[in-house]
Amino acid sequence: MSKKKRVGILTAGGDSPGLNAAIRGFGKTAISLHGMELIGFRNGITGLVENRFQELGNEELAGILTMGGTMLGTSRDKVHKFPDGEGGTYNAIPQIKENFEKDDLDALVFIGGGGTAKNAKRLVDAGLPVIHLPKTIDNDIMHTDTSFGFSTAMGIATEAIDRLHSTAHSHHRIIVVELMGHRAGWLTLGAGIAGGADIILIPEIPYSIERCADYIKRRAAHGRPFSVVAVAEGAHDTEVAEQLAAANDLVSHAQSPAAKQAAKAHRRAIEANERDSTFRVAEQLEAATGLEARVTILGYVQRGGIPDAEDRLLGTLLGGAGAEAVAAGEFGVMIASQNGAATPVPLEEVAGQDKLVPIDHPWIQAARNVGTGLGD
């Protein structure tokens, strides 16, 4: 008889609705259909490096479909820059390879977002058989139509915007609501449209505070002295956007490692100065319009709680397809959702890439069609 395949699975990066559905989808397919053995590493890359895991069988996988978060825990550690406990880092890939052999594994399954895809790619390059399942509420992973976590987060954000309308209307206020999204505006754009936000500001479209204020004043002049402004945390005004573009140009054209590090430090300084930009937006709009402005930051509420039906379905679909890929010996891939089907995509086409909102995307046009302001 041939040896049963033994697989290790982990979740990494930020928690997200649908992670447990993906673990369950992979596990039940791998165990029941292909007779595999499954172990789950605790707390993401940390557990993989420290070799802390639990055996996963049908009993452990029962009842987790509807649970938020991840039954395995998570962390944001990197395989090539793992904390050494003394303030420094070291390359943990050799230790991971040693644990892989010690645990008698045949494959690793990484569930996570863009950073996790890069970690998976590094291990593939080191010769380990790894697949990746895409998770993120930002929907910014390349070559997949969507990722589990996005649908639930967009629903939560939409409901929040719905509720903020009544306060804005009752008190004749500007309500500025900050949503997650450092580089990609999918979540803010989708929830903003669905929730009927009056202005939507996303990273892909630098905004002018003057144009936003003019838009709000026109609403007030037509008997609507209130507005809801949905802002992605990574949105920037035109001046800061130009500064970041120049900083990115310095990074890409740096002639030495020292120059690149200096350019990156300059970029981080610009980004650090923007951490309270949502409050600045509210202050500037209040000053320019004469209307009282208040800020609501949704934060981690967006990615917590029970996954919706779409994320449970997607997690199950991609998890099951991941088990099929392992059974077929297909590694170095991310299992993407494309046109409703699970499709393997080479990790080299995914890692290090961001799926941003195209300026001509139908959602952008839909927002403009109904008169939503985008700050440009």
C-alpha positions in Angstrom: 0.0 0.0 0.0 1.2 3.5 -0.8 1.9 5.8 2.1 -0.9 8.2 3.1 -0.1 11.8 2.2 0.5 14.0 5.3 -0.3 17.7 5.0 0.3 20.7 7.2 -2.0 23.7 7.0 -1.8 27.2 8.6 -3.5 30.6 8.5 -1.4 33.7 8.4 -1.8 37.5 8.3 -4.9 39.3 9.6 -7.9 37.2 10.6 -10.8 37.1 8.2 -14.3 35.6 7.9 -14.2 32.4 5.9 -10.8 31.1 7.2 -12.4 28.2 9.1 -14.6 27.4 6.1 -11.4 27.1 4.0 -9.7 24.9 6.6 -12.8 22.7 6.8 -13.2 22.6 3.0 -9.6 21.5 2.5 -9.6 19.1 5.5 -12.8 17.3 4.8 -11.9 16.8 1.1 -8.3 15.7 1.9 -9.4 13.3 4.6 -12.6 11.8 3.3 -12.0 11.8 -0.4 -8.2 11.3 -0.6 -7.4 9.6 2.7 -4.8 12.2 3.7 -3.6 13.0 7.2 -3.8 16.6 8.3 -2.0 18.7 10.9 -2.7 22.4 11.7 0.2 24.6 12.7 -0.7 27.0 15.5 -0.4 30.8 15.0 0.7 30.8 11.4 4.4 31.0 10.6 5.2 31.1 14.3 3.9 27.6 14.7 5.6 26.4 11.5 9.0 27.6 12.7 8.5 26.4 16.3 6.9 23.2 15.1 3.7 23.6 17.2 0.7 21.8 15.7 -2.3 19.7 16.3 -3.7 16.8 14.5 -6.9 17.6 12.6 -9.5 15.0 11.8 -13.2 15.1 11.0 -14.1 15.7 14.7 -11.8 18.7 15.0 -13.3 20.1 11.7 -16.9 19.7 12.8 -18.8 22.8 13.6 -16.3 25.4 12.4 -18.0 26.4 9.1 -19.9 29.2 10.8 -17.2 30.4 13.1 -15.4 33.7 12.6 -11.6 34.1 12.9 -9.4 31.0 12.6 -9.4 27.9 14.8 -5.6 27.7 14.3 -4.7 31.2 15.3 -2.5 33.5 13.2 0.6 35.8 13.1 2.3 38.2 10.7 5.8 36.7 10.9 7.9 36.2 7.8 9.8 33.0 7.0 13.0 34.9 6.0 12.8 37.5 8.7 11.6 35.6 11.8 12.0 37.3 15.2 15.0 36.0 17.2 13.6 37.1 20.5 16.3 39.8 21.0 15.0 42.5 18.7 16.5 41.0 15.5 15.5 38.6 12.8 16.9 35.5 11.1 16.1 33.3 8.1 13.9 30.5 9.4 13.6 28.7 6.1 16.2 26.0 7.1 14.3 25.4 10.3 11.0 25.1 8.4 12.6 22.5 6.0 13.9 20.6 9.0 10.4 20.6 10.6 8.8 19.5 7.3 11.1 16.4 7.3 10.7 15.7 11.0 6.9 15.8 10.7 7.0 13.5 7.7 5.0 16.0 5.6 4.2 15.8 1.9 2.8 19.3 1.4 2.1 22.6 3.1 -1.1 24.7 2.7 -0.9 28.5 3.4 -4.1 30.4 3.8 -3.7 34.2 3.8 -3.3 37.4 1.9 -0.6 39.0 -0.1 2.1 38.7 2.5 1.3 35.1 3.0 1.6 34.5 -0.8 5.1 36.0 -0.6 6.0 33.7 2.3 4.6 30.7 0.4 6.6 31.7 -2.7 9.9 31.8 -0.7 9.3 28.3 0.5 8.5 27.1 -3.0 11.8 28.6 -4.2 13.5 26.7 -1.3 12.1 23.5 -2.7 9.1 22.8 -0.5 5.7 21.7 -2.0 3.3 24.5 -1.0 -0.1 25.8 -2.2 -1.8 29.1 -1.2 -5.5 29.9 -0.6 -6.4 33.6 -1.0 -7.8 35.4 2.0 -8.2 39.1 2.5 -11.0 41.6 3.2 -9.2 44.1 0.9 -9.8 42.0 -2.2 -6.4 43.1 -3.4 -4.9 39.7 -4.4 -4.0 39.4 -8.1 -5.6 36.8 -10.5 -8.6 35.9 -8.3 -12.0 37.5 -8.8 -12.5 37.7 -5.1 -11.1 36.3 -1.8 -12.9 35.0 1.1 -13.4 37.6 3.8 -14.3 40.4 1.4 -18.0 39.7 1.1 -18.6 39.6 4.8 -16.5 42.7 5.5 -18.3 44.7 2.7 -21.6 43.7 4.3 -20.5 44.9 7.7 -19.2 48.1 6.3 -22.3 48.7 4.3 -24.5 48.2 7.4 -22.4 50.7 9.3 -22.8 53.3 6.6 -26.5 52.6 6.5 -26.7 53.4 10.3 -24.6 56.5 10.0 -27.0 58.1 7.6 -29.6 58.7 10.2 -27.2 60.5 12.6 -25.8 62.6 9.8 -29.4 63.6 8.7 -30.7 64.2 12.2 -27.8 66.5 13.3 -27.0 68.1 10.0 -23.5 66.7 10.2 -20.8 65.4 8.0 -20.0 61.9 9.1 -16.5 60.7 7.9 -16.3 56.9 8.2 -12.9 55.2 7.8 -12.8 51.8 6.3 -9.8 49.4 5.8 -7.7 49.4 2.7 -4.1 50.6 2.7 -3.4 50.4 -1.1 -6.7 49.1 -2.6 -10.1 50.8 -2.4 -12.3 47.8 -3.2 -13.9 47.6 0.3 -14.6 51.3 0.6 -15.8 51.6 -3.0 -18.1 48.6 -2.7 -19.5 49.5 0.7 -19.7 53.2 -0.2 -21.8 52.5 -3.2 -24.0 49.9 -1.5 -24.5 52.1 1.6 -25.2 55.3 -0.4 -22.2 57.3 0.8 -22.3 60.8 -0.7 -18.5 60.9 -1.2 -16.1 57.9 -1.5 -12.3 58.4 -1.2 -10.0 55.6 -2.2 -6.2 55.2 -2.6 -6.4 54.9 -6.4 -8.0 58.4 -6.9 -6.2 61.2 -5.1 -8.7 63.7 -3.8 -9.0 67.4 -3.5 -10.5 68.6 -0.2 -11.7 71.7 -2.0 -13.8 69.6 -4.4 -15.1 67.5 -1.6 -16.2 70.7 0.3 -17.8 72.1 -2.9 -19.8 68.9 -3.3 -21.0 69.1 0.3 -21.9 72.8 0.0 -23.9 72.1 -3.2 -25.9 69.4 -1.3 -26.6 71.9 1.5 -27.7 74.5 -1.0 -30.3 72.0 -2.3 -31.7 71.3 1.2 -29.4 68.4 2.2 -27.2 69.9 4.9 -25.6 66.5 5.8 -23.2 64.1 4.1 -21.6 60.7 4.7 -18.0 60.5 3.5 -16.5 57.0 3.2 -12.7 57.1 3.3 -10.3 54.2 2.8 -7.4 54.4 5.3 -4.9 54.6 2.5 -6.6 57.5 0.6 -4.5 60.6 0.0 -5.0 64.1 -1.2 -3.3 65.1 -4.4 -0.3 66.7 -2.7 0.5 63.6 -0.6 -0.2 61.3 -3.6 2.5 63.2 -5.5 4.9 62.9 -2.6 4.4 59.2 -2.4 4.7 58.8 -6.2 8.1 60.6 -6.0 9.2 58.4 -3.1 8.2 55.2 -4.9 10.2 56.5 -7.9 13.3 56.9 -5.6 12.9 53.4 -4.3 12.6 51.8 -7.8 15.6 53.7 -9.1 17.9 53.4 -6.1 21.4 52.5 -7.2 22.5 50.7 -4.0 21.0 48.9 -1.1 21.8 51.8 1.2 20.1 54.2 -1.2 17.1 51.9 -1.4 16.8 51.7 2.4 17.0 55.5 2.7 14.3 55.9 0.0 12.1 53.4 1.8 12.6 55.2 5.1 11.5 58.5 3.4 8.4 56.8 2.1 7.6 55.4 5.5 7.9 58.8 7.0 5.4 60.2 4.6 3.0 57.3 5.3 3.5 57.8 9.1 2.4 61.4 8.8 -0.8 60.3 7.1 -1.9 58.0 9.9 -4.5 60.5 11.2 -5.5 61.7 7.8 -9.1 60.8 8.3 -9.4 63.2 11.2 -7.7 65.8 9.1 -10.3 65.3 6.4 -13.0 65.9 8.9 -11.3 69.0 10.3 -10.8 70.5 6.8 -14.3 69.7 5.7 -15.8 71.3 8.8 -13.7 74.4 8.3 -14.6 74.7 4.6 -18.3 74.0 4.9 -19.3 75.3 8.3 -21.0 72.0 9.0 -20.1 70.0 12.1 -18.0 66.9 11.2 -17.5 63.7 13.1 -15.3 60.7 12.5 -16.2 57.0 12.9 -13.4 54.4 12.4 -14.7 50.9 11.9 -11.4 49.1 12.4 -11.3 45.5 13.3 -15.1 45.3 13.4 -14.9 44.9 9.6 -13.1 41.5 9.7 -14.7 40.0 12.8 -17.6 37.7 13.4 -19.6 35.1 11.5 -18.8 34.8 7.8 -21.7 35.3 5.4 -23.0 32.7 3.0 -20.7 33.8 0.1 -17.5 33.6 2.1 -18.5 30.2 3.5 -19.2 29.0 0.0 -16.0 30.4 -1.4 -13.9 29.1 1.4 -15.4 25.6 0.9 -14.9 25.8 -2.9 -11.2 26.9 -2.8 -10.4 24.7 0.2 -11.7 21.6 -1.6 -9.9 22.5 -4.8 -6.7 23.0 -2.8 -7.0 19.4 -1.6 -7.5 18.2 -5.2 -4.3 20.1 -6.1 -2.3 18.4 -3.4 -3.7 15.0 -4.4 -2.6 15.7 -8.0 0.9 16.9 -6.9 0.3 20.4 -8.2 2.3 22.8 -6.1 3.7 26.4 -6.3 0.2 27.7 -7.0 -2.6 29.8 -5.5 -6.1 28.4 -5.9 -8.0 31.4 -7.4 -11.6 32.0 -8.0 -12.1 32.8 -11.7 -15.6 33.0 -13.3 -17.1 31.0 -10.5 -14.5 28.1 -10.7 -11.4 27.3 -8.7 -8.4 27.8 -10.9 -4.7 27.2 -10.0 -2.4 30.2 -10.7 1.4 30.1 -10.4 2.5 31.8 -7.2 5.1 33.7 -9.1 2.3 35.6 -10.9 0.7 36.5 -7.5 3.4 37.2 -4.9 4.4 40.8 -4.6 1.5 42.1 -6.7 -1.5 44.2 -5.7 -4.9 44.2 -7.4 -5.9 47.8 -7.4 -9.2 49.4 -8.5 -8.8 50.4 -12.2 -9.9 54.0 -12.8 -12.3 52.7 -15.5 -13.8 49.9 -13.4 -17.6 49.6 -13.7 -17.9 50.3 -10.0 -16.3 53.7 -10.5 -18.6 54.5 -13.3 -21.6 53.3 -11.3 -20.7 55.6 -8.5 -20.3 58.6 -10.9 -23.6 57.7 -12.6 -25.6 58.1 -9.4 -23.8 61.4 -8.5 -21.4 60.1 -5.8 -18.4 62.3 -5.3 -15.0 60.7 -5.6 -13.0 63.8 -4.6 -11.4 64.4 -8.0 
